[in-house]
Each structure stands twice: as C-alpha cells, then as structure tokens.
Amino acid sequence: MTPALIPEIVASPEVAGWIASRCAAPDALTDLERAALSGTLHDTFLDSEAWGGFQTRARSLWGDHDHVIVRGVRCSDEGTSLLLLALLIGRRFKPYKGDKVVKHFRMSPWTRDLSHTLQEGHFHTDINTAPQPPLTTAIQCRIPDPGAPGHGVSRVARLADLLQTLRRAGEASTLAFLQATDVTMVNDSSPDGWTGRIATDERIRFHPETLRAAHRRYGNLPADMETHLQIIKQAALDVSFPIHLDAGDTLLVSNTRALHYRGECSVVYRSFPRDFIAREIYVLHLLDEPR
C-alpha cells in the first residue's frame, strides 16, 4: 500500500470553527457527554450543508476503507473535539464509569499497562471480551510522540485484506485458527472471558494478550498459537501503512472489520524520572456505525 491510499479528509474552516466554538463553552465536555449518553445531543450546525457534506465524505471513505482519518481540527484540552468528530460516524456512545465517554491515555516508561506502555502494541480490536464489543473506535492525538514520525505510528489492517493475504500465502492453518477454531479470551475486567471464533461473518474480535491470558488460565488453546499470532501480525503489517497523527488529528476505525495498531513510543525527559513528554491520546467508542 502507498500513502496515496490513506483515507483522510481535512475539516473545512466552517466545521473546524464550529467545533472550536463548542469546545470553548464552559463545562463543554461534561455537558456533551451527558447529552450524548441521553440521546439528546443536537446542534443546528449538524443540519447545515457544511456538516452534511463533510459527513458524506467521511462516510464514503469509511464504506470503502473501514476507517477514516480527520485532520484540520484543534484538539481541546479535555477531548471535547473528539466527541464532536465521532458524530461523523455514529450517535450511540459507549459509557465508562457511568457517565463518561472520553478517555485520556498518556504513554509512560514506568508502566506495563498495554494502553500506556512505550512498547510496540498489537494489532487488535478493543474491548474484545465483551458480549457485544463496540462497533467503532475513535482515537484523537493530543500530543504526538516526541520521536514522530518514527515512533508512535498507527496502522489499520482491514479483515478482508488480512484474510485475502493469508489465502494467497497458503496459510491454511492460520486461516483455520482465525475462522474455524473456538478460542477463549480473558482479561482482568472479564473474569469469565469470551469463547467463540475469532473471525466470523466478516467480523473479527482479536487481541493476542487476551488469548495468551486465556491460555495461561485454561491451557486449552492450540500449541502453535504463537506461530499463528506471528503470521497474523506479519500479514497485518503487509496490508497496512504507517499513519502519523499530529495534534488534533483523529482516527475513526471499525472495531469489528479491522484491526488497529500502535507502534513503539518514545519519551523526552524534562527532568528524570517523572517529568517527561510522551504521546497522549483521547479515545472513545461508539455502539453504532454507518452501515
């Protein structure tokens, strides 16, 4: 794949200005989260020609690529602009901690948490052990990695492209692992986990660490699972391309028809060991999508 194939759009001055004005309101994020979760979020600008045309372009790219990158919007301090941009794709927001929508992540050299570590991430889907995972993941860059563009890159591997590459490579055993083998995935927040097939009906739920956690707990996964995971990773790398998100840039990606990935991150210390600059992002999830 080449950079020319990156499905991205740039917000018009009208769209960017509306978002900036909404973000500047007092208690903007709290009010918008409450309205989003109650289904009462509305603004006359959402009925405008400027927004309608922007949304049509975003959804066209989504339909062709299962993801879209939005540029040209400033990042608000609390992630309010991410919530507004997510309206391009859907309206049903997944809550956390009862009444929150937007999460904040900061990479750190002092943690092993998968969402915060500097280590290379995995191609995965989010919240993959839930009975019904969210359909859309939205990621907005607050502070780019100080080592960018070589560090902190994102990638998206569409399920259809991944399966096609595995077929062409003759990886029948790995395809059977994905499509015909019942597996269990667990994590700390789902003690009983989820059991089923990774890829079914053009949908996928996948994370190597939840598979490994289940293998440690139950020992019932294929003995050659690590080989399959490496083959899947290489195929995903082959069908994806590096995506650099600058401050305010947003990646909207299907959480059921694509895997997303974050590369190794870096830090720059202002004062060792706790004062440092690192990649920071906002994340939210939608329970719907335009399909």
C-alpha positions as CSV (number, residue, x, y, z in Angstrom):
1,M,0.0,0.0,0.0
2,T,1.1,3.6,-0.6
3,P,0.4,6.8,1.3
4,A,-1.8,7.9,-1.6
5,L,-4.4,5.3,-0.4
6,I,-4.7,6.9,3.1
7,P,-8.4,7.6,3.5
8,E,-8.2,11.1,5.0
9,I,-10.2,14.3,4.9
10,V,-9.5,17.8,6.2
11,A,-12.1,19.8,8.0
12,S,-13.3,23.0,6.4
13,P,-12.9,26.3,8.2
14,E,-16.7,26.2,8.9
15,V,-16.5,22.7,10.5
16,A,-13.3,23.5,12.4
17,G,-14.7,26.8,13.6
18,W,-18.0,25.2,14.9
19,I,-16.0,22.5,16.8
20,A,-13.7,25.2,18.3
21,S,-16.7,27.2,19.5
22,R,-18.4,24.2,21.1
23,C,-15.2,23.3,22.8
24,A,-14.8,26.8,24.2
25,A,-18.1,26.7,26.1
26,P,-17.9,26.3,29.9
27,D,-18.1,22.6,31.0
28,A,-18.3,21.6,27.4
29,L,-17.2,18.0,27.7
30,T,-19.4,17.3,30.7
31,D,-22.5,18.7,29.0
32,L,-21.8,17.0,25.7
33,E,-21.1,13.6,27.4
34,R,-24.4,13.9,29.3
35,A,-26.3,14.8,26.1
36,A,-24.6,12.1,24.1
37,L,-25.5,9.3,26.6
38,S,-29.1,10.5,26.9
39,G,-29.6,10.8,23.2
40,T,-30.3,14.5,23.3
41,L,-27.1,15.8,21.7
42,H,-28.1,18.2,18.9
43,D,-26.9,21.4,17.3
44,T,-28.3,23.3,14.4
45,F,-24.9,23.1,12.7
46,L,-25.4,19.4,12.4
47,D,-28.2,20.1,9.9
48,S,-26.0,22.5,7.9
49,E,-24.7,22.0,4.3
50,A,-21.1,22.3,5.6
51,W,-21.5,19.5,8.1
52,G,-23.6,17.3,5.8
53,G,-21.0,17.5,3.1
54,F,-18.2,16.7,5.5
55,Q,-20.1,13.8,6.9
56,T,-20.9,12.4,3.5
57,R,-17.2,12.4,2.5
58,A,-16.2,10.8,5.8
59,R,-18.8,8.0,5.4
60,S,-17.9,7.4,1.8
61,L,-14.3,6.7,2.9
62,W,-15.5,4.6,5.8
63,G,-17.5,2.5,3.5
64,D,-14.5,1.9,1.2
65,H,-11.8,1.5,3.8
66,D,-13.4,0.7,7.2
67,H,-11.6,3.7,8.7
68,V,-11.1,7.4,8.0
69,I,-8.6,10.0,9.3
70,V,-9.8,13.5,10.0
71,R,-7.3,16.4,10.1
72,G,-7.6,20.1,10.5
73,V,-9.3,20.2,13.9
74,R,-7.7,21.6,17.0
75,C,-7.5,19.2,20.0
76,S,-9.4,20.5,23.0
77,D,-7.8,20.1,26.5
78,E,-10.4,17.5,27.5
79,G,-11.1,15.7,24.3
80,T,-14.3,17.5,23.5
81,S,-13.5,17.8,19.8
82,L,-13.1,14.0,19.6
83,L,-16.7,13.6,20.8
84,L,-18.0,16.0,18.2
85,L,-15.9,14.4,15.4
86,A,-17.3,11.0,16.3
87,L,-20.7,12.3,15.2
88,L,-19.5,11.8,11.7
89,I,-19.8,8.1,12.2
90,G,-22.5,7.4,14.9
91,R,-24.6,8.6,17.8
92,R,-24.6,5.8,20.3
93,F,-21.7,6.4,22.6
94,K,-20.4,3.7,25.0
95,P,-20.1,5.0,28.6
96,Y,-17.5,4.2,31.2
97,K,-17.6,4.9,34.9
98,G,-21.3,5.5,34.5
99,D,-21.4,8.9,32.8
100,K,-18.1,9.4,31.0
101,V,-17.4,8.9,27.2
102,V,-13.9,10.2,26.5
103,K,-10.8,8.5,28.0
104,H,-7.3,10.0,28.2
105,F,-4.1,7.9,27.8
106,R,-0.5,9.1,28.3
107,M,2.3,6.8,27.3
108,S,4.8,6.1,30.1
109,P,8.1,4.3,30.6
110,W,7.1,3.3,34.1
111,T,4.1,1.1,33.4
112,R,3.3,-2.3,31.9
113,D,-0.3,-1.3,31.1
114,L,-1.0,-2.1,27.5
115,S,-2.7,1.2,26.9
116,H,0.1,3.3,28.3
117,T,3.4,1.3,27.7
118,L,6.1,2.5,25.4
119,Q,6.4,-0.9,23.9
120,E,5.0,-1.8,20.5
121,G,1.4,-2.6,20.6
122,H,-0.5,-5.4,18.9
123,F,-2.9,-5.4,16.0
124,H,-6.2,-5.8,17.9
125,T,-9.8,-4.9,18.4
126,D,-10.9,-3.0,21.5
127,I,-13.0,-4.5,24.4
128,N,-12.9,-7.8,22.6
129,T,-14.0,-10.0,25.5
130,A,-17.4,-8.1,25.9
131,P,-20.6,-9.9,24.8
132,Q,-21.1,-7.2,22.2
133,P,-17.9,-5.1,21.6
134,P,-18.3,-1.5,20.4
135,L,-18.5,-1.1,16.6
136,T,-16.3,2.0,16.3
137,T,-13.1,3.2,17.9
138,A,-12.2,6.9,17.8
139,I,-8.6,8.0,18.6
140,Q,-7.5,11.6,18.7
141,C,-3.9,12.7,19.1
142,R,-3.4,15.2,22.0
143,I,0.4,15.3,21.9
144,P,2.3,13.4,19.2
145,D,5.1,11.2,20.1
146,P,8.3,13.2,20.5
147,G,10.1,10.7,18.3
148,A,7.5,11.0,15.5
149,P,7.2,10.1,12.7
150,G,9.4,7.2,13.5
151,H,7.7,6.4,16.8
152,G,4.0,6.3,17.9
153,V,2.7,5.4,14.4
154,S,-0.8,3.9,14.0
155,R,-1.8,1.3,11.4
156,V,-5.1,-0.2,10.3
157,A,-5.4,-3.7,8.8
158,R,-8.8,-4.5,7.3
159,L,-10.1,-8.0,8.0
160,A,-10.9,-8.6,4.3
161,D,-7.4,-7.6,3.2
162,L,-5.9,-9.7,6.0
163,L,-7.8,-12.9,5.0
164,Q,-7.0,-12.4,1.4
165,T,-3.3,-12.1,2.1
166,L,-3.3,-15.2,4.2
167,R,-5.1,-17.1,1.4
168,R,-2.7,-16.0,-1.2
169,A,0.2,-17.0,1.1
170,G,-1.3,-20.5,1.5
171,E,-1.6,-20.1,5.3
172,A,-4.4,-22.6,5.6
173,S,-3.6,-23.5,9.3
174,T,-3.7,-19.8,10.4
175,L,-6.9,-19.2,8.5
176,A,-8.4,-22.2,10.3
177,F,-7.2,-20.7,13.6
178,L,-9.0,-17.5,12.8
179,Q,-12.2,-18.8,11.2
180,A,-12.8,-22.4,12.4
181,T,-11.3,-22.7,15.9
182,D,-13.1,-22.0,19.1
183,V,-10.9,-19.9,21.4
184,T,-11.2,-18.2,24.7
185,M,-10.1,-14.6,25.5
186,V,-9.9,-13.2,29.0
187,N,-8.8,-10.0,30.8
188,D,-8.9,-8.6,34.3
189,S,-12.3,-7.0,33.8
190,S,-13.9,-10.1,32.3
191,P,-13.0,-13.0,34.6
192,D,-15.1,-15.5,32.6
193,G,-14.0,-14.1,29.3
194,W,-15.5,-14.8,25.9
195,T,-15.4,-18.0,23.9
196,G,-16.0,-18.4,20.1
197,R,-14.4,-18.0,16.8
198,I,-12.1,-15.0,16.1
199,A,-13.4,-14.2,12.6
200,T,-17.0,-14.9,11.6
201,D,-19.4,-13.3,9.2
202,E,-16.9,-10.6,8.1
203,R,-16.3,-9.6,11.7
204,I,-13.4,-10.1,14.0
205,R,-12.6,-9.8,17.7
206,F,-8.9,-10.2,18.4
207,H,-6.1,-9.4,20.9
208,P,-3.0,-11.5,21.4
209,E,-2.8,-10.6,25.1
210,T,-6.3,-11.8,25.9
211,L,-5.6,-15.0,24.0
212,R,-2.4,-15.5,25.9
213,A,-4.2,-14.8,29.2
214,A,-6.8,-17.4,28.5
215,H,-4.0,-19.9,27.5
216,R,-2.3,-19.3,30.9
217,R,-5.5,-19.7,32.8
218,Y,-7.1,-22.6,30.9
219,G,-4.4,-24.1,28.7
220,N,-6.9,-25.0,26.0
221,L,-5.6,-23.1,23.0
222,P,-3.6,-24.6,20.2
223,A,0.0,-25.4,20.9
224,D,1.1,-23.5,17.8
225,M,-0.9,-20.3,18.7
226,E,2.3,-18.2,18.9
227,T,3.2,-19.2,15.4
228,H,-0.3,-18.2,14.2
229,L,0.0,-14.8,16.0
230,Q,3.2,-14.0,14.3
231,I,1.8,-14.9,10.9
232,I,-1.2,-12.7,11.5
233,K,1.0,-9.8,12.6
234,Q,3.2,-10.0,9.6
235,A,0.1,-10.2,7.3
236,A,-1.4,-7.2,9.0
237,L,1.8,-5.2,8.6
238,D,1.8,-6.2,4.9
239,V,-1.7,-4.9,4.3
240,S,-1.4,-1.7,6.3
241,F,0.6,1.5,6.2
242,P,2.0,3.9,8.8
243,I,-0.4,6.7,9.9
244,H,1.1,9.7,11.7
245,L,-1.4,11.6,13.8
246,D,-0.5,15.2,14.7
247,A,-2.1,17.1,17.5
248,G,-5.9,17.2,16.8
249,D,-5.8,14.5,14.1
250,T,-8.4,11.8,14.6
251,L,-8.6,8.1,13.5
252,L,-12.1,6.7,13.3
253,V,-11.9,2.9,12.7
254,S,-14.2,-0.1,12.6
255,N,-13.8,-2.2,15.7
256,T,-15.3,-5.3,14.0
257,R,-14.0,-5.2,10.4
258,A,-10.5,-4.0,11.1
259,L,-7.5,-4.4,13.5
260,H,-5.7,-1.3,14.7
261,Y,-2.2,-1.0,16.0
262,R,0.2,1.5,17.7
263,G,4.0,1.3,17.2
264,E,6.7,1.7,19.7
265,C,6.7,5.0,21.5
266,S,9.4,7.3,23.0
267,V,9.8,9.9,25.6
268,V,11.9,13.1,26.1
269,Y,12.7,13.8,29.7
270,R,12.5,17.3,31.1
271,S,13.7,16.0,34.4
272,F,14.4,12.3,35.1
273,P,12.5,10.2,36.1
274,R,8.9,11.7,36.2
275,D,8.8,14.9,34.1
276,F,8.7,13.9,30.5
277,I,7.0,14.5,27.2
278,A,5.2,11.5,25.7
279,R,2.4,10.6,23.3
280,E,-1.0,11.4,24.6
281,I,-4.4,10.5,23.1
282,Y,-8.1,10.7,23.7
283,V,-10.2,7.6,23.0
284,L,-13.9,6.8,22.8
285,H,-16.1,4.1,21.5
286,L,-19.4,4.0,19.6
287,L,-22.0,1.3,19.6
288,D,-23.1,2.1,16.1
289,E,-21.6,2.9,12.6
290,P,-22.9,4.0,9.2
291,R,-23.6,0.5,7.8
